[in-house]
Amino acid sequence: MLNYRSAVFLISVLFLTITAVTGALACDSSDIKMEGDTELRNSFDVDLYSRLASKGTGNICFSPFSIHSALSMVYEGAEGRTAWQMEQVLGLTVSDDQRHPMIKELMEVMQKDSPDLEVRIANSLWSMPEYPVEESFLSVLEETYHSELRETDFFLYPVKSAEKINSWVEDRTSGRIKDLFGKDSFDSMTRLVLVNAVYFRGDWAKPFDPSKTEKGVFKTVTENIPGIPFMKKTERWNYYSDNDIQALDMPYAEGNYSLLVISPRETAGLEKVGKDISGEYISSIRKAMRPERVSLSFPKFEMKDRFQVAEILEDLGMTHVFSPVESDLSGISSGEKLYLSEVVHASFFRIDEKGTEAAAATGTGIKAASIPAEPVKMTLDHPFMFILYHEEINTILFMGRVADPS
């Protein structure tokens, strides 16, 4: 018997730096009812993708779940118009009494640890020693977000503080993201740093045979790139097509996770898809999918990304929290005026083949078989987008665009 495993490694880290102004309920997962809030959150996800896609034609890789989670933690300490703006952008539509149990359960449902699937979500709050953080804020972070609470002296030991947090991040991402913070990341006005880390490693439910991987040409908008390894498989997957796109849903072995791939029929067609993208558009594709035999060519790729999120969030309407004058984070600490000075997202994404070959003999019954219809061909040899999501709770964990797999 052959046992081929194809692994997907995805890592996301988001950190937020909070700076002082100078001078100044248990339930079963089947009972989670998050439809309305989740739809709004997925709207935030595609808004982020659209903003990133508009900035260029290169690869994109990010975890909207990571960004949303970290900002939600900041929201727990926001007041007044700062809180209102965050509610509008993040799609936070329910009361704290409803939202906190849902977040807690969501994080528990999404995490998994098995030979075929590993999903880890980790949060941490780093503060100055004896800094007067509100107990109610700490309680929510610890009980709802399972956040670790740490102290480090950004003022006296800025470099050592960066090293400590970098070590935490490296450990939580299995060594994939290193040196997130530089020597000059912190200064005398840094008070708090919030970090969210997401790690995903999954095996396909219907794995590829590495011996069938062949090198081919990937066509970008501007050039043809030879020597790209393409994984090959003909299998029955949920599939959708129309005049503009082909879409395929590739489930993982465990945990209700799937990778939705959307490929335009034209080499340069991803720009149009990006303009059409919305939560409703993605949902309509998923609902219209039907089982189909598909002959798939899928490029192996690895990408890393790191970008500032603050400008995008301000464009979406979240301006007060970044303003030294207008920010109101008094729910975090009332001792001095605080504002969000930096939001940085780093990610790592790799799809490749891993596994072993074992020899075995299996007896089978023999019967007449019908001749299968010719499979649909789907060749991902030009820019496409991907969405890794949890099907049961309709939550996007990772999202991106492959413009150049080399």
N, C-alpha and C positions, 0 to 999 in steps of 0.2 A: 504493500500500500504506500502510495506517495503522500507525503505531508508537506505541502508548501505553505509557507506563511509569508504574508506581505504586511509589513509594518508601516504605520503612519505615525510619525512623531510630530507633535505640535506643542509649542511652548509659547506662552505669552506672559509678559511681565508688564505691569503698569505701576508707575510710582507717581505720587503727588507730593509736592513740597508745600507746606503751609508756613508762611512767613509772617513775622510781626511787622507792623507799620512803624517806620522809624519815628521816634519821639512819642510815640504814643503806646404656638400650641402643637403638641404631637398629633400627627394624623397619618393614615396610610397614604402612600403616594397616589393611589387611585382616586383619592378624595380631593386632590389639589384642584382648585378651581381658579385658574389664572388666565382664562382666555382673553378677557379684555385688556388686562395689564400687559400680557405677553404680546398681543398684537401691537400695542403702542411701543413696547420695548423693541420689537423687531422693526418697527418703523424707524426708531432711532438707529438701529443697526444699519439699515440700508441708506439712511441719510449720511452716516459716516462713510460708507463705501462710495457713495456718489461724490462726496466732497474730495475724498482721496483720489478717485478715478479722474476727476476733473483737473488734477494738478499735473498730470503727465500720462505717459503711455506704458510705463514700466510695470514690474511686478508689484503686487499688493498682498500683504499678509497681515491680518490683525485679528484680535479676539474682541468682538463687541461685548461679549459677556464679561470679559476682564475689565474693560473700560467702564461699562455700566456698573459693575460691582464696586469698583473703587470710588467712583463718583457718588454712588448711593451711600457709601460710608461717610463721605463728606457731607452729604445732604442731611444725615442724621444730626449734624450740628449746625445746620444753617437755619436762619430765622428771616422773617419779613420778606422783602422782595427778592432777596438772594435765594431763599427757599422756593419762592413761587417760580422764578425763572428755571430753576433746576427741575422742578416738577413738570413744567411744560416741555422741556427738552428731553428729559429722561422718560417721560410718560408715566410718572408716579401718580396714579389716579385713586388709590385706595388709602384708607386711614392706616396709621401705624399699627393699630391693634390687628388689622387684617394682614398688612404687608409683612410684618416681622415674622410671624409663623410661616408665611409662604416662602420667604427668603431662606429661612433656616431649613425648611423641608426641601426646597429646591436644591440647595447645596449638597444635602445628604443624598438625594436621589441621583444627582449627576455624577457623584464620585463613585469610582469602581476600582477594585484591585483584584485582578485575576491574571492567569498566564496569557489570555487573549486580549485583555483590555485593562488599561490602567489610566484612570483619570484622577488627577489630584488638583485641588483648589486650595490655596493658602493665602491668608491675609495677615498682615502685621502692621502695628502702629508703633513708630519709634518716636519718643519724645525726649526733651531735655530732662535731666534728673530733677525730680521734685517740681516739675512744671505743673501748674494748677489746672489740670484737665478735669472737666465736669464729670462727676461720677456717673450721671445718667448716660453720658456719651460713651464712656468706657464700658458700661454695662451692656449697652446695645451692641457695641462692636464685639464684645466677648461672647455674649449669649446668642446673638442672631447671626453674626458673620464668622463666628469661631476664630476671631482675630487674636493673634498673639500680641501681648503688650510688652514692649521692650523700652529700655532707657539707654540713651547715648548722649554724650556731650558734644553737640555740633560746634559749640563756641570754642572750647579748649582743645578738642581733638577732632577737627573736621576730617582729616585724612583717615584716622582710625575709625571714625564713624562710618565713612564710606566703605572701608574694608569690612566692617562688621555686617553691614546690610548686604554688601556684595556676596559675602559668604552665605548668608541666609538665602539669597536668591539662587545662588549656584546650587545649594543643597536641595531646594524645593523644585528645581528644574532639571535634576539629574545631571548637572554639570553643563547643560546646553547654553545657558546664558551666563557669561562671566563679565566682571568689571562693568556692571551697569552704571555705577557712579564713578566719576573721576575725582581727582584730588581737589578740584575747585568747585565741586557740586554744592557744598554747604558753606555758609558764612555765619557771621555773628547774629544775623537776624532769623536764621532758620530755627523754627520751634518744633515742628512735627513733620514726619514723613510717613505717608500711608503707602503700603506696597501690596499689590495683588499679583499672585502668580498662578498660572494655569498650565498644567502639564497633561498631555494626552498621548497615549501610545495604544494603537489598536490594530488588530489583525482583521483582514477581510473575512466576511462570512463565506464568500466564494473566491478563494485565493487564486493568484496568477501562478503559472508554471515558469520559473526563471529561465528554463532552457528554451522557451519560446520568445524571449525578449530579443528584439532585433533593433539595430540602429537605423535611423531614418532622418528625414529632414523636417525641421519645424519652421513654419513660415510665419515670420513676424510681419508687422505692418511695413517695415522698411527693408528686410533682407530675409534670405533663406539660411538657416543654420543647420549644417550637416552634423552627423555623428551623435544625434540625440537617441538614447535608448528608449524604445517603446515597448511596454509590456503588452502582451497579446492574450486575448481570451474571448471565446464565444460562449455566452451564457445567457440565461433567462433573467433579465432585470426589469424593474419598473422603468418604463421608457415613455418619452413624449417627443413629438416633433410637429413643427408647422413650417410655413414658408421661410421663416427667419432663423429658427433655432432647432437644435436637438438637445434633449435633456435626459440624463440618466441618474438613477438613484442607486448608490452602492452601499449596502448595509455592512456594518461591522459584526464580528462574531457574537458580541454580547452587548448588553447595556442600552439597547434602543437607539444607538447612534448610527447615522448614515451620512454619506458624502453625496451631496447633490451637485452634479456637474452640468453646467449650461454652456453649450458651445454654439456660436453663431455659424450659419452655413457659409458666410463669406469671411475671408481672412481678416478683413478690416471691420467686421460687423459688430465687434464687442462694444464699440463706442455707442452704437444705437441701443444695444441691450442695456448698457449702463444708464442711458437716459430714461429707459422704460422701467427700470428696476424699482420695485416697491414691495412692501410686505404682501400686498394683495396679489401682485404679479407672481411672486414666488409661490404663494399658496395656491393660485390658480394652476400653475404648472404641476404641483404635487397632486392636486385633486384630479387632474386630467391624465395622469400617468396610468399605463396599463402594462401588464407583463408582456414582454416581447423578447425573442431571441435576438441578441445583439452581438455582432462581431466588433469587439472594442480594441482600439489601439490607444494606449494611455502612456504619456511620457513620464519617465521617472524625473523627479526634480527635487531640489532643495533650495530654500530661500530664507534669508534673514531680513528683518526690517526693523527700523527704529525711527520714530518720528514724534514730533511735538503735537499734542492734541489740542492745546489751549486755543489756538487760532481758529480751528474748526468749530470748537464748542462756542466760541464767541460769535462766529458767523451764524450758528444755529439759534442764538439768542441768550446764551448763558454768559452774560457780561459782568454782572455785579460781583460774582465770587472771585474774579480776577482783578478787581479794582481795589487798590489800597484805601480809596476814599469810600466807596459804596458797599464793599463786602460786609456782610453780617454773619460771622461764624461764632457768635456769642454762645451758641449751644455747645461748642467745643471747649471754649475757655472765655470767661468774662474778664480775665485779668488784664488783657490788652487787645487791641484791634488786630485781627488776623485776616489774611487773604490767601488765596491759592496762587502761588507764584509759578508753578511749573507742573505740567502733566505730560509725562513721557511714556510712550508705549514701545516695548521691544518684543519681538516674536521670532520664532524659529519654526519652520515647517518643512518636513521631508516625507516624501512618499518613495519607498523603495521595496525591494524584495529581500526577505531574510528567511532562512529555514534550513531544514535538513531533508535528506532523502533516506527512506527506509524501505527495505525489500520485504515483500509479503505475498502470499498467494491467497486468493479469495475464490471460493466456489460460487458460481452464479447460475441461476436458472436461465434458460434460453427460450425466447418466444419471438414471434414475428413482430417486427417493428414497422411503423409507418415511416415513410421518407419525410424528414423534417423540411419545412419550408426554408427557403434561402434566408439566412439571417439578415437583419438590418445592419448596415455598416456605419460605424461611428468612429471616426479617426480624429483624435485631438491633436492635430498637427498645426494648429494656429491658435492665437490667443483665446482663452476660455476663462470662465469664472467658476469658483467652487464655494460651497456652503456646507460646513460640517455642523450638523444640528442633532439635538435630542428629540426624537419623534414624539415620545409620549407627552412631553411638557412643552413642545413647540418652541424650543430655545436654541438660538444660534450660538455655538461655541467659538467657531472660527469662520472666517470669510476672506475671500481674496480673489486675485486675478493672476493667471499665469500668462505673462506676455513674452517671456524668454526663459525656457527651462534650463538653459546652459549655465 
